[in-house]
């Protein structure tokens, strides 16, 4: 059971990649709100210290992988939201 959960902990955050690709291809982040992206990202930052200290490998793995990939989503959203305002 733990192996399946660990695989899911890695696979689930990979769904951030289609968001990044969508933003990149369209050169637009119009369907993503800045407050949503930053709100989720801030929650991930707040959870990260607990995840890093946790002995639960599933929670730790998910939190690290999700933080890294969602940080890319936030970066792309902010990049293209800025371009839209210029």
Secondary structure, 3 states (H helix, E strand, C coil): CHHHHHHHHHHHHHHHHHHHHHHHHHCCCCCCCHHHHHHHHHHHHHHHHHHHHCCCHHHHHHHHHHHHHHHHHHHHHHHHHHHHCC
